[in-house]
Amino acid sequence: MIPSDTEYRAMPDENWRSQLRKGWLELAILVTLWDGRLYGLEILRRLADLELIVAEGTIYPLLNRLRDDSLVRAEWEESNSGHPRKYYSLTAAGRRRTLSMAQESAGLIEQMRALLAPLLKEKQS
């Protein structure tokens, strides 16, 4: 039980948006890799195409953690542009995790839609 004298401070507008996006980023990266291997910049571009703008400084540590968790594999490969690229792909465990996260997320999204529907309907009036 939360004491009644507990104070709550609202997050600044941009902070809560940032936290919400970070919460979805792992799943977004895993889904992006679902159809095959991509190098880091390709992942960033695919996310940007969906208006999910992610900084390089955010995505690479997450990709490293996903690799450390054996959800993605990373392989260096020479490229025609002159510098080698690190390609990322899902492992079998990564594919299982992606499906599990997608199913759980779909359920949560439906629950949130139901919760928010009256508020959003009221706002349209």
N, C-alpha and C positions, 0 to 999 in steps of 0.2 A: 504494500500500500504506500502511496506517495503522501508524505506529510502535507497538510493543507497550507503550511507556510512556505512551501517550496516556491522559489521564484523561477520563472521561465523567461529567458531572453530570446527574442526572435532573431533568427539568422538574417544577416543582410541578404537582400534579394539575390545577388549573384552567388552567394555562398550555398544556399540551398539548391539552386539550379546545378551548380558544379557538383555537389555531393550526389544529387540524383543521377546525373550523367555518369559519374564515376561508378556508381552502383551497377549500371547497365553495360559498362564498357567491356568487361571480360566476356560477357555473352556476345556482344556485338563482334568482337574480334574472332571468337570461336566460330560464329556463324559465317563470318566473312571467309574463313578458311575451309568451310564445309566442302566446297566444290573442287578444292585442290590447293596446291602450294602457291604462295605469294611471297614477295619480298616486302620489307617494311613499308616502303613508299607506296607500293600498290595497295596495301591494307589501308593506309591513310587516305589514299585517293578514293577507294571504294566507300569508306565511311563518309568522306566529304561529299561524295555524290548523293548521299542520303541526308545531307546537311548535319552530319555528326562530325563536327570539326574537332580533331584531337591533335594536340601538340606532340611532336616527336619525343619530347622529354617525358611525356606521359606514357606513350605506347611501348617504347622499348623496355623500360623496366617491367611492365606488365607481361610483355612477350617473354622476357627472361624468367619471370616467376612461373608462367605457364609451362615453359620448358623445364624448369626445376621440378615442377609438379608432374612431369611426364605427360602433359596434355598436348603439347606441341613438340615437334622435333625441328631443329634448326640445322641447315646445311649451307655451307659456303659454296658458291659456284661462280666461276669466271663469267663475265658478261662481255658483250660486244662493245659496250661503252667504255671499256678500259679498266674499270674497277670491279672487284668481286662483290657479289651481293649475297646477303644471307636470306635464304628462302625458308619460310615457315610452313609447316603442314601439320594437320591433326594426327595424333597417334590414335590407336584403337580406344584407349582410355579417354582421349580428348573427344572422340566422336560420341562415346557414351555420355560423357559429361555434358556435351552440347545438347544432346537430345533431352537429357534430364532437366537441364536448366531451361530449355525452351518450353517444355511441358509445364514446369512449375511456374515459369513467367507468364505463360498464356493464361493459366488459372488466376494468377494474381492480377493480371491486366483486366480480366473479366470482372473480378471482384471490385477492383477500383472503379471500373466503368459504372457498375451498378451503384456504388457508393456516391460517385460524383454526378451521376445523371440528374438528380433533382436540383443540385446546385447549378449545374450548367444550364438546365432548362429554365430555371429562375432568372439567371443572368441574361438569357436571350429575350425574356419578356420585357 
